[in-house]
Amino acid sequence: MELNRRAHAAHVSHERWLVSYADFVTLLFAFFVVLYASAQVDRRRALQLSDAIRSGFQQMAAFQDDRREALVRRAVPVSDSEADGLDLSRLNNAENDAAAERAQQGFAGIQTELQNALAAEIARKEVTVHMGADGLVLTLREIGFFESGSATMRAGAQKSFARVAAILRAHSCAVRIEGHTDNVPIHNPKFDSNWELSTARASGLVRALVDDYGISPAMLSAAGYAEFHPASPNDTSQGRALNRRVDLVILNSQPIPRSAYGPLRTYEKQIPREQKLARNEKTKALIGTSKLVP
């Protein structure tokens, strides 16, 4: 009995590591199976999801670098069988090229209309129109549109702004309105800081576009940046004057389908017909034309 026990104790297995190794290989195999399955996701849907996320952050101006390629992106109509074998990077490149070309053509037309409608204001250096990272930027200088330290538009600027509103309404553009100031501190009975002033100017123009010119509130957003997004150094009076501005950033050059904004129809139905007619008459009187989009 003692001899058998010693013989059994002397026989020690050195292959127990195979059990752990087999478990590791099994887990590694499962990991790569999951990776392969994830790589086979519908590329068209992935691209649409990416576009939706980009568009949402773009509305909030969350991206500050190299966003030109995301101005207007449309999903490429392909069948499911074609999409399964399609390389996502090639799809992105082809789509971005086509979208960029369409966007540039659309922006060029809108830019020409704005420049023609605001030729006098541009000559007086009260307005500038240029391409930015997010789209077409229409800059309204404080000297032409606002009193110093006030968010109320000058009475003499109403006609100029009415022409801008008519063009935005005709093209159904999504617009982000940004208020900016210089770095001189402000403190008056209405505003405690440049944050309040810049935000009040932006939101005031949004309200005017909605209430006075009938532009859908779903296509507008407002942001106030105070002195923290300067267009020019604040070292000189000329630079500070350039920084006191409101930017209307046209985010897309293609008309937005009315069905894309559910609340729009409800909002339009709430406006009495008499109010709509009065609004149109006011706009006609300001811009001196009878051509208005209903």
C-alpha positions, 0 to 999 in steps of 0.5 A: 500500500505504501509503495503504491501511494509513493508511485502515485505521488511520483507521477505528476502531470505537467500538462495542466496548462493545456486547460487554461490555454484551451480556454484562452484560445476559445475566448480569443476565437469568440472575440474575433467572431464578434469583431467580424460580425461588427464589421459586416454592419449595414454600411448605408445605415452606418453612414446615415447615423454618422450624418445625423450625429454630425448634423446635430453637433453642427447645429450647436457649433460643437465642431470647430475644425475641418467641417466643410465636408459635412455641410450637406451630405446625402445618402447614396441610393444603393441596394442592400446587396451592393451596400454589403460589399461596398467599401465605406471609405470609398462611399464617403469620398464619392458622396462628399465630392458630390455633396460638396459640389452641390453645396458650393453651387447652392451657396454661390447662388444664395451668396449672389442674391445676398450681395445684390440685395445688400450692395449698399450695406456692403459698400458701407462696410456694414455687411459682409458675406463670405464662406465659413467652415460651417457654410455661408456666413452673413455678418451684420456689423453693430455699426449698421444694425445695433446701438452700442450696448443694445439688443434692439435693431436700429429702425434704419436697418429694418429694411436691410434685414427684411431683404435678408429674411426674404431670401432665407425664407425663399430658400428654406435655409437652416440658419444658426444666428451667432452674437459676438462682442468685443472684449470691453466689459459691459454693465448697464440696466439691461445686461450684466456682461457681454454674454447676455448682450450677445445672446440677446441680439442673436435670440432677438433676430431669431424671434424677428425671423419667426414672428415677423417674417414667417420662417420656421422656428425649427430651422433656426438656432441662436448662440451667444459667444460674447468676446470669445470668438473674435474675427479680429484682434481687440487691440485696436478700435477698428478690430473691436468694431469688427468683433461687434457683430451678429453672424447668420450662418447658413448651414445648408444650401439645399431646401429642407423638406417641410416633412422633416420638421414635425412641429412646423405644421402645428406651428403654422396652423396656430397663426391666424390668417389675418396675422399672416396677411399682416406679416406679409404686408409689413414685409412687402412695405419694407423690401418694396416688392410683392414677390413673397413666398407664401 
